[in-house]
Amino acid sequence: MSDGPIVLRRRPLTVQAWRVAEDNLATVADWCGGVVLHSAVPGIAFHADTGDLVHAGVGDWVVKGPFGKFYPTPDNVIFASYESIVSVVSQ
C-alpha cells in the first residue's frame, strides 16, 4: 500500500449521442427505448440509468454511455463535455 493518496485521471470514455429534432422523434425514441411525446413541447421520454423517466426535448441530445445506458443532455452542454470523433455512426 502507498503512504498517501495517488493522483488519478479519468479514462476517456466514448459515447454515442443523437440530437432530438422534430423530424427524428420516432427514430431516436426507438433507439433509446423511449416514446414520442406529442405535447406543447415535443420530445421523447425514456428511462435513464437511474430508472427515472426523463425527457429530451427538440434540440436536446440523448447520450448512450459506454455501458449502454441512456441519458438526456442539453444542447449547450454536449460539446462542452464531449468532442466529436466520428460524425455519424452506422446503424
mmCIF file as gemmi writes it, N, C-alpha and C atoms, coordinates in Angstrom:
data_model
loop_
_atom_site.group_PDB
_atom_site.id
_atom_site.type_symbol
_atom_site.label_atom_id
_atom_site.label_alt_id
_atom_site.label_comp_id
_atom_site.label_asym_id
_atom_site.label_entity_id
_atom_site.label_seq_id
_atom_site.pdbx_PDB_ins_code
_atom_site.Cartn_x
_atom_site.Cartn_y
_atom_site.Cartn_z
_atom_site.occupancy
_atom_site.B_iso_or_equiv
_atom_site.pdbx_formal_charge
_atom_site.auth_seq_id
_atom_site.auth_asym_id
_atom_site.pdbx_PDB_model_num
ATOM 1 N N . MET Axp A 1 ? 0.844 -1.192 0 1 0 ? 1 A 1
ATOM 2 C CA . MET Axp A 1 ? 0 0 0 1 0 ? 1 A 1
ATOM 3 C C . MET Axp A 1 ? 0.88 1.242 0 1 0 ? 1 A 1
ATOM 4 N N . SER Axp A 2 ? 0.288 2.306 -0.473 1 0 ? 2 A 1
ATOM 5 C CA . SER Axp A 2 ? 1.058 3.545 -0.519 1 0 ? 2 A 1
ATOM 6 C C . SER Axp A 2 ? 0.929 4.284 0.811 1 0 ? 2 A 1
ATOM 7 N N . ASP Axp A 3 ? 1.804 5.246 1.01 1 0 ? 3 A 1
ATOM 8 C CA . ASP Axp A 3 ? 1.792 6.022 2.248 1 0 ? 3 A 1
ATOM 9 C C . ASP Axp A 3 ? 0.874 7.238 2.173 1 0 ? 3 A 1
ATOM 10 N N . GLY Axp A 4 ? 0.24 7.44 1.015 1 0 ? 4 A 1
ATOM 11 C CA . GLY Axp A 4 ? -0.642 8.602 0.853 1 0 ? 4 A 1
ATOM 12 C C . GLY Axp A 4 ? -1.455 8.484 -0.423 1 0 ? 4 A 1
ATOM 13 N N . PRO Axp A 5 ? -2.16 9.536 -0.742 1 0 ? 5 A 1
ATOM 14 C CA . PRO Axp A 5 ? -3.02 9.473 -1.918 1 0 ? 5 A 1
ATOM 15 C C . PRO Axp A 5 ? -2.206 9.453 -3.207 1 0 ? 5 A 1
ATOM 16 N N . ILE Axp A 6 ? -2.803 8.924 -4.246 1 0 ? 6 A 1
ATOM 17 C CA . ILE Axp A 6 ? -2.201 8.959 -5.565 1 0 ? 6 A 1
ATOM 18 C C . ILE Axp A 6 ? -3.07 9.842 -6.461 1 0 ? 6 A 1
ATOM 19 N N . VAL Axp A 7 ? -2.503 10.345 -7.51 1 0 ? 7 A 1
ATOM 20 C CA . VAL Axp A 7 ? -3.242 11.182 -8.458 1 0 ? 7 A 1
ATOM 21 C C . VAL Axp A 7 ? -3.714 10.297 -9.605 1 0 ? 7 A 1
ATOM 22 N N . LEU Axp A 8 ? -5.002 10.351 -9.895 1 0 ? 8 A 1
ATOM 23 C CA . LEU Axp A 8 ? -5.591 9.548 -10.96 1 0 ? 8 A 1
ATOM 24 C C . LEU Axp A 8 ? -6.284 10.462 -11.962 1 0 ? 8 A 1
ATOM 25 N N . ARG Axp A 9 ? -6.299 10.038 -13.203 1 0 ? 9 A 1
ATOM 26 C CA . ARG Axp A 9 ? -7.021 10.774 -14.243 1 0 ? 9 A 1
ATOM 27 C C . ARG Axp A 9 ? -8.087 9.844 -14.8 1 0 ? 9 A 1
ATOM 28 N N . ARG Axp A 10 ? -9.291 10.345 -14.948 1 0 ? 10 A 1
ATOM 29 C CA . ARG Axp A 10 ? -10.373 9.542 -15.505 1 0 ? 10 A 1
ATOM 30 C C . ARG Axp A 10 ? -10.063 9.174 -16.948 1 0 ? 10 A 1
ATOM 31 N N . ARG Axp A 11 ? -10.287 7.919 -17.289 1 0 ? 11 A 1
ATOM 32 C CA . ARG Axp A 11 ? -10.065 7.461 -18.66 1 0 ? 11 A 1
ATOM 33 C C . ARG Axp A 11 ? -11.067 8.128 -19.591 1 0 ? 11 A 1
ATOM 34 N N . PRO Axp A 12 ? -10.635 8.408 -20.796 1 0 ? 12 A 1
ATOM 35 C CA . PRO Axp A 12 ? -11.597 8.945 -21.761 1 0 ? 12 A 1
ATOM 36 C C . PRO Axp A 12 ? -12.652 7.888 -22.095 1 0 ? 12 A 1
ATOM 37 N N . LEU Axp A 13 ? -13.887 8.317 -22.145 1 0 ? 13 A 1
ATOM 38 C CA . LEU Axp A 13 ? -14.986 7.422 -22.467 1 0 ? 13 A 1
ATOM 39 C C . LEU Axp A 13 ? -15.557 7.798 -23.822 1 0 ? 13 A 1
ATOM 40 N N . THR Axp A 14 ? -15.925 6.81 -24.604 1 0 ? 14 A 1
ATOM 41 C CA . THR Axp A 14 ? -16.553 7.058 -25.885 1 0 ? 14 A 1
ATOM 42 C C . THR Axp A 14 ? -18.049 6.795 -25.747 1 0 ? 14 A 1
ATOM 43 N N . VAL Axp A 15 ? -18.846 7.743 -26.191 1 0 ? 15 A 1
ATOM 44 C CA . VAL Axp A 15 ? -20.302 7.624 -26.117 1 0 ? 15 A 1
ATOM 45 C C . VAL Axp A 15 ? -20.887 7.876 -27.501 1 0 ? 15 A 1
ATOM 46 N N . GLN Axp A 16 ? -22.142 7.512 -27.674 1 0 ? 16 A 1
ATOM 47 C CA . GLN Axp A 16 ? -22.899 7.886 -28.857 1 0 ? 16 A 1
ATOM 48 C C . GLN Axp A 16 ? -23.938 8.904 -28.422 1 0 ? 16 A 1
ATOM 49 N N . ALA Axp A 17 ? -24.226 9.861 -29.283 1 0 ? 17 A 1
ATOM 50 C CA . ALA Axp A 17 ? -25.226 10.873 -28.955 1 0 ? 17 A 1
ATOM 51 C C . ALA Axp A 17 ? -26.037 11.199 -30.198 1 0 ? 17 A 1
ATOM 52 N N . TRP Axp A 18 ? -27.328 11.409 -29.997 1 0 ? 18 A 1
ATOM 53 C CA . TRP Axp A 18 ? -28.229 11.713 -31.1 1 0 ? 18 A 1
ATOM 54 C C . TRP Axp A 18 ? -29.038 12.935 -30.717 1 0 ? 18 A 1
ATOM 55 N N . ARG Axp A 19 ? -28.998 13.959 -31.554 1 0 ? 19 A 1
ATOM 56 C CA . ARG Axp A 19 ? -29.739 15.192 -31.275 1 0 ? 19 A 1
ATOM 57 C C . ARG Axp A 19 ? -31.199 14.993 -31.647 1 0 ? 19 A 1
ATOM 58 N N . VAL Axp A 20 ? -32.082 15.351 -30.742 1 0 ? 20 A 1
ATOM 59 C CA . VAL Axp A 20 ? -33.519 15.219 -30.956 1 0 ? 20 A 1
ATOM 60 C C . VAL Axp A 20 ? -33.997 16.371 -31.837 1 0 ? 20 A 1
ATOM 61 N N . ALA Axp A 21 ? -34.702 16.021 -32.918 1 0 ? 21 A 1
ATOM 62 C CA . ALA Axp A 21 ? -35.27 17.009 -33.828 1 0 ? 21 A 1
ATOM 63 C C . ALA Axp A 21 ? -36.714 16.606 -34.122 1 0 ? 21 A 1
ATOM 64 N N . GLU Axp A 22 ? -37.492 17.55 -34.597 1 0 ? 22 A 1
ATOM 65 C CA . GLU Axp A 22 ? -38.898 17.242 -34.873 1 0 ? 22 A 1
ATOM 66 C C . GLU Axp A 22 ? -39.057 16.144 -35.914 1 0 ? 22 A 1
ATOM 67 N N . ASP Axp A 23 ? -38.106 16.007 -36.841 1 0 ? 23 A 1
ATOM 68 C CA . ASP Axp A 23 ? -38.237 15.005 -37.891 1 0 ? 23 A 1
ATOM 69 C C . ASP Axp A 23 ? -37.608 13.65 -37.538 1 0 ? 23 A 1
ATOM 70 N N . ASN Axp A 24 ? -37.068 13.482 -36.325 1 0 ? 24 A 1
ATOM 71 C CA . ASN Axp A 24 ? -36.49 12.18 -35.954 1 0 ? 24 A 1
ATOM 72 C C . ASN Axp A 24 ? -36.985 11.671 -34.596 1 0 ? 24 A 1
ATOM 73 N N . LEU Axp A 25 ? -38.077 12.212 -34.099 1 0 ? 25 A 1
ATOM 74 C CA . LEU Axp A 25 ? -38.564 11.826 -32.772 1 0 ? 25 A 1
ATOM 75 C C . LEU Axp A 25 ? -38.77 10.316 -32.652 1 0 ? 25 A 1
ATOM 76 N N . ALA Axp A 26 ? -39.452 9.711 -33.627 1 0 ? 26 A 1
ATOM 77 C CA . ALA Axp A 26 ? -39.731 8.277 -33.544 1 0 ? 26 A 1
ATOM 78 C C . ALA Axp A 26 ? -38.454 7.454 -33.624 1 0 ? 26 A 1
ATOM 79 N N . THR Axp A 27 ? -37.519 7.866 -34.456 1 0 ? 27 A 1
ATOM 80 C CA . THR Axp A 27 ? -36.272 7.12 -34.62 1 0 ? 27 A 1
ATOM 81 C C . THR Axp A 27 ? -35.425 7.162 -33.353 1 0 ? 27 A 1
ATOM 82 N N . VAL Axp A 28 ? -35.284 8.336 -32.754 1 0 ? 28 A 1
ATOM 83 C CA . VAL Axp A 28 ? -34.493 8.457 -31.527 1 0 ? 28 A 1
ATOM 84 C C . VAL Axp A 28 ? -35.189 7.733 -30.378 1 0 ? 28 A 1
ATOM 85 N N . ALA Axp A 29 ? -36.525 7.856 -30.295 1 0 ? 29 A 1
ATOM 86 C CA . ALA Axp A 29 ? -37.272 7.149 -29.245 1 0 ? 29 A 1
ATOM 87 C C . ALA Axp A 29 ? -37.076 5.647 -29.367 1 0 ? 29 A 1
ATOM 88 N N . ASP Axp A 30 ? -37.106 5.127 -30.587 1 0 ? 30 A 1
ATOM 89 C CA . ASP Axp A 30 ? -36.886 3.702 -30.798 1 0 ? 30 A 1
ATOM 90 C C . ASP Axp A 30 ? -35.469 3.305 -30.385 1 0 ? 30 A 1
ATOM 91 N N . TRP Axp A 31 ? -34.482 4.147 -30.7 1 0 ? 31 A 1
ATOM 92 C CA . TRP Axp A 31 ? -33.078 3.885 -30.379 1 0 ? 31 A 1
ATOM 93 C C . TRP Axp A 31 ? -32.847 3.742 -28.88 1 0 ? 31 A 1
ATOM 94 N N . CYS Axp A 32 ? -33.51 4.595 -28.102 1 0 ? 32 A 1
ATOM 95 C CA . CYS Axp A 32 ? -33.257 4.587 -26.652 1 0 ? 32 A 1
ATOM 96 C C . CYS Axp A 32 ? -34.363 3.891 -25.855 1 0 ? 32 A 1
ATOM 97 N N . GLY Axp A 33 ? -35.303 3.274 -26.55 1 0 ? 33 A 1
ATOM 98 C CA . GLY Axp A 33 ? -36.374 2.569 -25.842 1 0 ? 33 A 1
ATOM 99 C C . GLY Axp A 33 ? -37.401 3.495 -25.241 1 0 ? 33 A 1
ATOM 100 N N . GLY Axp A 34 ? -37.558 4.671 -25.818 1 0 ? 34 A 1
ATOM 101 C CA . GLY Axp A 34 ? -38.488 5.654 -25.288 1 0 ? 34 A 1
ATOM 102 C C . GLY Axp A 34 ? -39.761 5.753 -26.095 1 0 ? 34 A 1
ATOM 103 N N . VAL Axp A 35 ? -40.522 6.788 -25.798 1 0 ? 35 A 1
ATOM 104 C CA . VAL Axp A 35 ? -41.768 7.061 -26.503 1 0 ? 35 A 1
ATOM 105 C C . VAL Axp A 35 ? -41.78 8.523 -26.927 1 0 ? 35 A 1
ATOM 106 N N . VAL Axp A 36 ? -42.479 8.778 -28.023 1 0 ? 36 A 1
ATOM 107 C CA . VAL Axp A 36 ? -42.621 10.147 -28.514 1 0 ? 36 A 1
ATOM 108 C C . VAL Axp A 36 ? -43.672 10.867 -27.688 1 0 ? 36 A 1
ATOM 109 N N . LEU Axp A 37 ? -43.373 12.107 -27.3 1 0 ? 37 A 1
ATOM 110 C CA . LEU Axp A 37 ? -44.328 12.944 -26.579 1 0 ? 37 A 1
ATOM 111 C C . LEU Axp A 37 ? -44.922 13.953 -27.556 1 0 ? 37 A 1
ATOM 112 N N . HIS Axp A 38 ? -46.218 13.854 -27.767 1 0 ? 38 A 1
ATOM 113 C CA . HIS Axp A 38 ? -46.918 14.815 -28.616 1 0 ? 38 A 1
ATOM 114 C C . HIS Axp A 38 ? -47.599 15.798 -27.674 1 0 ? 38 A 1
ATOM 115 N N . SER Axp A 39 ? -46.899 16.84 -27.323 1 0 ? 39 A 1
ATOM 116 C CA . SER Axp A 39 ? -47.422 17.823 -26.379 1 0 ? 39 A 1
ATOM 117 C C . SER Axp A 39 ? -47.013 19.208 -26.847 1 0 ? 39 A 1
ATOM 118 N N . ALA Axp A 40 ? -47.265 20.202 -26.023 1 0 ? 40 A 1
ATOM 119 C CA . ALA Axp A 40 ? -46.87 21.571 -26.366 1 0 ? 40 A 1
ATOM 120 C C . ALA Axp A 40 ? -45.37 21.673 -26.574 1 0 ? 40 A 1
ATOM 121 N N . VAL Axp A 41 ? -44.607 20.837 -25.872 1 0 ? 41 A 1
ATOM 122 C CA . VAL Axp A 41 ? -43.156 20.771 -26.033 1 0 ? 41 A 1
ATOM 123 C C . VAL Axp A 41 ? -42.832 19.372 -26.553 1 0 ? 41 A 1
ATOM 124 N N . PRO Axp A 42 ? -42.715 19.199 -27.9 1 0 ? 42 A 1
ATOM 125 C CA . PRO Axp A 42 ? -42.465 17.861 -28.422 1 0 ? 42 A 1
ATOM 126 C C . PRO Axp A 42 ? -41.095 17.336 -27.999 1 0 ? 42 A 1
ATOM 127 N N . GLY Axp A 43 ? -41.016 16.043 -27.864 1 0 ? 43 A 1
ATOM 128 C CA . GLY Axp A 43 ? -39.763 15.41 -27.478 1 0 ? 43 A 1
ATOM 129 C C . GLY Axp A 43 ? -39.983 13.939 -27.269 1 0 ? 43 A 1
ATOM 130 N N . ILE Axp A 44 ? -39.115 13.339 -26.484 1 0 ? 44 A 1
ATOM 131 C CA . ILE Axp A 44 ? -39.242 11.923 -26.162 1 0 ? 44 A 1
ATOM 132 C C . ILE Axp A 44 ? -39.056 11.73 -24.663 1 0 ? 44 A 1
ATOM 133 N N . ALA Axp A 45 ? -39.64 10.655 -24.165 1 0 ? 45 A 1
ATOM 134 C CA . ALA Axp A 45 ? -39.464 10.267 -22.758 1 0 ? 45 A 1
ATOM 135 C C . ALA Axp A 45 ? -38.879 8.865 -22.746 1 0 ? 45 A 1
ATOM 136 N N . PHE Axp A 46 ? -37.941 8.634 -21.83 1 0 ? 46 A 1
ATOM 137 C CA . PHE Axp A 46 ? -37.323 7.315 -21.709 1 0 ? 46 A 1
ATOM 138 C C . PHE Axp A 46 ? -36.801 7.15 -20.296 1 0 ? 46 A 1
ATOM 139 N N . HIS Axp A 47 ? -36.475 5.913 -19.956 1 0 ? 47 A 1
ATOM 140 C CA . HIS Axp A 47 ? -35.947 5.629 -18.623 1 0 ? 47 A 1
ATOM 141 C C . HIS Axp A 47 ? -34.431 5.788 -18.632 1 0 ? 47 A 1
ATOM 142 N N . ALA Axp A 48 ? -33.931 6.624 -17.741 1 0 ? 48 A 1
ATOM 143 C CA . ALA Axp A 48 ? -32.484 6.815 -17.581 1 0 ? 48 A 1
ATOM 144 C C . ALA Axp A 48 ? -31.923 5.649 -16.779 1 0 ? 48 A 1
ATOM 145 N N . ASP Axp A 49 ? -30.612 5.624 -16.629 1 0 ? 49 A 1
ATOM 146 C CA . ASP Axp A 49 ? -29.962 4.524 -15.904 1 0 ? 49 A 1
ATOM 147 C C . ASP Axp A 49 ? -30.391 4.44 -14.45 1 0 ? 49 A 1
ATOM 148 N N . THR Axp A 50 ? -30.932 5.531 -13.91 1 0 ? 50 A 1
ATOM 149 C CA . THR Axp A 50 ? -31.419 5.515 -12.532 1 0 ? 50 A 1
ATOM 150 C C . THR Axp A 50 ? -32.809 4.9 -12.425 1 0 ? 50 A 1
ATOM 151 N N . GLY Axp A 51 ? -33.437 4.653 -13.586 1 0 ? 51 A 1
ATOM 152 C CA . GLY Axp A 51 ? -34.8 4.135 -13.595 1 0 ? 51 A 1
ATOM 153 C C . GLY Axp A 51 ? -35.837 5.235 -13.682 1 0 ? 51 A 1
ATOM 154 N N . ASP Axp A 52 ? -35.408 6.486 -13.516 1 0 ? 52 A 1
ATOM 155 C CA . ASP Axp A 52 ? -36.33 7.612 -13.596 1 0 ? 52 A 1
ATOM 156 C C . ASP Axp A 52 ? -36.759 7.848 -15.034 1 0 ? 52 A 1
ATOM 157 N N . LEU Axp A 53 ? -38.001 8.274 -15.227 1 0 ? 53 A 1
ATOM 158 C CA . LEU Axp A 53 ? -38.479 8.664 -16.532 1 0 ? 53 A 1
ATOM 159 C C . LEU Axp A 53 ? -37.986 10.079 -16.799 1 0 ? 53 A 1
ATOM 160 N N . VAL Axp A 54 ? -37.247 10.256 -17.896 1 0 ? 54 A 1
ATOM 161 C CA . VAL Axp A 54 ? -36.661 11.56 -18.213 1 0 ? 54 A 1
ATOM 162 C C . VAL Axp A 54 ? -37.162 12.023 -19.57 1 0 ? 54 A 1
ATOM 163 N N . HIS Axp A 55 ? -36.963 13.29 -19.856 1 0 ? 55 A 1
ATOM 164 C CA . HIS Axp A 55 ? -37.461 13.92 -21.082 1 0 ? 55 A 1
ATOM 165 C C . HIS Axp A 55 ? -36.301 14.557 -21.831 1 0 ? 55 A 1
ATOM 166 N N . ALA Axp A 56 ? -36.299 14.393 -23.152 1 0 ? 56 A 1
ATOM 167 C CA . ALA Axp A 56 ? -35.37 15.096 -24.027 1 0 ? 56 A 1
ATOM 168 C C . ALA Axp A 56 ? -36.214 15.817 -25.067 1 0 ? 56 A 1
ATOM 169 N N . GLY Axp A 57 ? -36.149 17.132 -25.054 1 0 ? 57 A 1
ATOM 170 C CA . GLY Axp A 57 ? -36.932 17.926 -25.992 1 0 ? 57 A 1
ATOM 171 C C . GLY Axp A 57 ? -36.176 18.162 -27.282 1 0 ? 57 A 1
ATOM 172 N N . VAL Axp A 58 ? -36.863 18.745 -28.245 1 0 ? 58 A 1
ATOM 173 C CA . VAL Axp A 58 ? -36.229 19.091 -29.514 1 0 ? 58 A 1
ATOM 174 C C . VAL Axp A 58 ? -35.043 20.001 -29.223 1 0 ? 58 A 1
ATOM 175 N N . GLY Axp A 59 ? -33.877 19.665 -29.765 1 0 ? 59 A 1
ATOM 176 C CA . GLY Axp A 59 ? -32.649 20.415 -29.519 1 0 ? 59 A 1
ATOM 177 C C . GLY Axp A 59 ? -31.757 19.789 -28.467 1 0 ? 59 A 1
ATOM 178 N N . ASP Axp A 60 ? -32.33 18.941 -27.612 1 0 ? 60 A 1
ATOM 179 C CA . ASP Axp A 60 ? -31.528 18.217 -26.622 1 0 ? 60 A 1
ATOM 180 C C . ASP Axp A 60 ? -30.885 17.007 -27.288 1 0 ? 60 A 1
ATOM 181 N N . TRP Axp A 61 ? -29.996 16.371 -26.578 1 0 ? 61 A 1
ATOM 182 C CA . TRP Axp A 61 ? -29.31 15.177 -27.057 1 0 ? 61 A 1
ATOM 183 C C . TRP Axp A 61 ? -29.635 14.004 -26.151 1 0 ? 61 A 1
ATOM 184 N N . VAL Axp A 62 ? -29.722 12.817 -26.737 1 0 ? 62 A 1
ATOM 185 C CA . VAL Axp A 62 ? -29.803 11.584 -25.967 1 0 ? 62 A 1
ATOM 186 C C . VAL Axp A 62 ? -28.439 10.924 -26.107 1 0 ? 62 A 1
ATOM 187 N N . VAL Axp A 63 ? -27.795 10.677 -24.978 1 0 ? 63 A 1
ATOM 188 C CA . VAL Axp A 63 ? -26.455 10.105 -24.954 1 0 ? 63 A 1
ATOM 189 C C . VAL Axp A 63 ? -26.545 8.651 -24.496 1 0 ? 63 A 1
ATOM 190 N N . LYS Axp A 64 ? -25.871 7.78 -25.236 1 0 ? 64 A 1
ATOM 191 C CA . LYS Axp A 64 ? -25.747 6.375 -24.843 1 0 ? 64 A 1
ATOM 192 C C . LYS Axp A 64 ? -24.335 6.204 -24.307 1 0 ? 64 A 1
ATOM 193 N N . GLY Axp A 65 ? -24.247 5.965 -23.018 1 0 ? 65 A 1
ATOM 194 C CA . GLY Axp A 65 ? -22.954 5.859 -22.366 1 0 ? 65 A 1
ATOM 195 C C . GLY Axp A 65 ? -22.222 4.574 -22.698 1 0 ? 65 A 1
ATOM 196 N N . PRO Axp A 66 ? -21.01 4.425 -22.192 1 0 ? 66 A 1
ATOM 197 C CA . PRO Axp A 66 ? -20.18 3.268 -22.525 1 0 ? 66 A 1
ATOM 198 C C . PRO Axp A 66 ? -20.732 1.94 -22.022 1 0 ? 66 A 1
ATOM 199 N N . PHE Axp A 67 ? -21.674 1.978 -21.097 1 0 ? 67 A 1
ATOM 200 C CA . PHE Axp A 67 ? -22.256 0.742 -20.574 1 0 ? 67 A 1
ATOM 201 C C . PHE Axp A 67 ? -23.675 0.527 -21.089 1 0 ? 67 A 1
ATOM 202 N N . GLY Axp A 68 ? -24.056 1.284 -22.152 1 0 ? 68 A 1
ATOM 203 C CA . GLY Axp A 68 ? -25.35 1.089 -22.791 1 0 ? 68 A 1
ATOM 204 C C . GLY Axp A 68 ? -26.512 1.808 -22.145 1 0 ? 68 A 1
ATOM 205 N N . LYS Axp A 69 ? -26.254 2.659 -21.182 1 0 ? 69 A 1
ATOM 206 C CA . LYS Axp A 69 ? -27.322 3.407 -20.515 1 0 ? 69 A 1
ATOM 207 C C . LYS Axp A 69 ? -27.537 4.732 -21.238 1 0 ? 69 A 1
ATOM 208 N N . PHE Axp A 70 ? -28.774 5.198 -21.268 1 0 ? 70 A 1
ATOM 209 C CA . PHE Axp A 70 ? -29.132 6.433 -21.951 1 0 ? 70 A 1
ATOM 210 C C . PHE Axp A 70 ? -29.431 7.541 -20.951 1 0 ? 70 A 1
ATOM 211 N N . TYR Axp A 71 ? -29.087 8.778 -21.325 1 0 ? 71 A 1
ATOM 212 C CA . TYR Axp A 71 ? -29.43 9.927 -20.509 1 0 ? 71 A 1
ATOM 213 C C . TYR Axp A 71 ? -29.533 11.174 -21.381 1 0 ? 71 A 1
ATOM 214 N N . PRO Axp A 72 ? -30.401 12.117 -21 1 0 ? 72 A 1
ATOM 215 C CA . PRO Axp A 72 ? -30.556 13.344 -21.783 1 0 ? 72 A 1
ATOM 216 C C . PRO Axp A 72 ? -29.461 14.342 -21.426 1 0 ? 72 A 1
ATOM 217 N N . THR Axp A 73 ? -29.065 15.125 -22.425 1 0 ? 73 A 1
ATOM 218 C CA . THR Axp A 73 ? -28.07 16.169 -22.213 1 0 ? 73 A 1
ATOM 219 C C . THR Axp A 73 ? -28.492 17.411 -23.002 1 0 ? 73 A 1
ATOM 220 N N . PRO Axp A 74 ? -28.54 18.573 -22.347 1 0 ? 74 A 1
ATOM 221 C CA . PRO Axp A 74 ? -28.909 19.798 -23.068 1 0 ? 74 A 1
ATOM 222 C C . PRO Axp A 74 ? -27.89 20.135 -24.155 1 0 ? 74 A 1
ATOM 223 N N . ASP Axp A 75 ? -28.364 20.812 -25.195 1 0 ? 75 A 1
ATOM 224 C CA . ASP Axp A 75 ? -27.513 21.172 -26.319 1 0 ? 75 A 1
ATOM 225 C C . ASP Axp A 75 ? -26.301 21.998 -25.891 1 0 ? 75 A 1
ATOM 226 N N . ASN Axp A 76 ? -26.482 22.913 -24.942 1 0 ? 76 A 1
ATOM 227 C CA . ASN Axp A 76 ? -25.366 23.784 -24.552 1 0 ? 76 A 1
ATOM 228 C C . ASN Axp A 76 ? -24.3 23.057 -23.731 1 0 ? 76 A 1
ATOM 229 N N . VAL Axp A 77 ? -24.558 21.825 -23.328 1 0 ? 77 A 1
ATOM 230 C CA . VAL Axp A 77 ? -23.603 21.067 -22.524 1 0 ? 77 A 1
ATOM 231 C C . VAL Axp A 77 ? -22.848 20.034 -23.368 1 0 ? 77 A 1
ATOM 232 N N . ILE Axp A 78 ? -23.455 19.576 -24.45 1 0 ? 78 A 1
ATOM 233 C CA . ILE Axp A 78 ? -22.912 18.421 -25.17 1 0 ? 78 A 1
ATOM 234 C C . ILE Axp A 78 ? -21.485 18.647 -25.665 1 0 ? 78 A 1
ATOM 235 N N . PHE Axp A 79 ? -21.211 19.751 -26.359 1 0 ? 79 A 1
ATOM 236 C CA . PHE Axp A 79 ? -19.869 19.948 -26.894 1 0 ? 79 A 1
ATOM 237 C C . PHE Axp A 79 ? -18.923 20.6 -25.883 1 0 ? 79 A 1
ATOM 238 N N . ALA Axp A 80 ? -19.456 21.059 -24.759 1 0 ? 80 A 1
ATOM 239 C CA . ALA Axp A 80 ? -18.587 21.491 -23.668 1 0 ? 80 A 1
ATOM 240 C C . ALA Axp A 80 ? -18.052 20.271 -22.924 1 0 ? 80 A 1
ATOM 241 N N . SER Axp A 81 ? -18.779 19.151 -23.024 1 0 ? 81 A 1
ATOM 242 C CA . SER Axp A 81 ? -18.39 17.939 -22.31 1 0 ? 81 A 1
ATOM 243 C C . SER Axp A 81 ? -17.745 16.885 -23.201 1 0 ? 81 A 1
ATOM 244 N N . TYR Axp A 82 ? -18.052 16.929 -24.495 1 0 ? 82 A 1
ATOM 245 C CA . TYR Axp A 82 ? -17.578 15.904 -25.424 1 0 ? 82 A 1
ATOM 246 C C . TYR Axp A 82 ? -16.972 16.549 -26.653 1 0 ? 82 A 1
ATOM 247 N N . GLU Axp A 83 ? -16.078 15.816 -27.313 1 0 ? 83 A 1
ATOM 248 C CA . GLU Axp A 83 ? -15.574 16.23 -28.613 1 0 ? 83 A 1
ATOM 249 C C . GLU Axp A 83 ? -15.989 15.18 -29.619 1 0 ? 83 A 1
ATOM 250 N N . SER Axp A 84 ? -16.286 15.603 -30.833 1 0 ? 84 A 1
ATOM 251 C CA . SER Axp A 84 ? -16.73 14.696 -31.873 1 0 ? 84 A 1
ATOM 252 C C . SER Axp A 84 ? -15.538 13.935 -32.448 1 0 ? 84 A 1
ATOM 253 N N . ILE Axp A 85 ? -15.67 12.599 -32.536 1 0 ? 85 A 1
ATOM 254 C CA . ILE Axp A 85 ? -14.603 11.804 -33.155 1 0 ? 85 A 1
ATOM 255 C C . ILE Axp A 85 ? -15.09 11.107 -34.417 1 0 ? 85 A 1
ATOM 256 N N . VAL Axp A 86 ? -16.382 10.884 -34.521 1 0 ? 86 A 1
ATOM 257 C CA . VAL Axp A 86 ? -16.997 10.291 -35.7 1 0 ? 86 A 1
ATOM 258 C C . VAL Axp A 86 ? -18.302 11.044 -35.934 1 0 ? 86 A 1
ATOM 259 N N . SER Axp A 87 ? -18.529 11.506 -37.156 1 0 ? 87 A 1
ATOM 260 C CA . SER Axp A 87 ? -19.694 12.345 -37.381 1 0 ? 87 A 1
ATOM 261 C C . SER Axp A 87 ? -21.003 11.56 -37.382 1 0 ? 87 A 1
ATOM 262 N N . VAL Axp A 88 ? -21.051 10.37 -37.977 1 0 ? 88 A 1
ATOM 263 C CA . VAL Axp A 88 ? -22.281 9.578 -37.999 1 0 ? 88 A 1
ATOM 264 C C . VAL Axp A 88 ? -21.906 8.122 -37.816 1 0 ? 88 A 1
ATOM 265 N N . VAL Axp A 89 ? -22.617 7.464 -36.92 1 0 ? 89 A 1
ATOM 266 C CA . VAL Axp A 89 ? -22.383 6.049 -36.657 1 0 ? 89 A 1
ATOM 267 C C . VAL Axp A 89 ? -23.385 5.26 -37.486 1 0 ? 89 A 1
ATOM 268 N N . SER Axp A 90 ? -22.925 4.249 -38.201 1 0 ? 90 A 1
ATOM 269 C CA . SER Axp A 90 ? -23.85 3.441 -38.99 1 0 ? 90 A 1
ATOM 270 C C . SER Axp A 90 ? -24.698 2.598 -38.061 1 0 ? 90 A 1
ATOM 271 N N . GLN Axp A 91 ? -25.917 2.374 -38.464 1 0 ? 91 A 1
ATOM 272 C CA . GLN Axp A 91 ? -26.864 1.616 -37.635 1 0 ? 91 A 1
ATOM 273 C C . GLN Axp A 91 ? -26.622 0.148 -37.742 1 0 ? 91 A 1
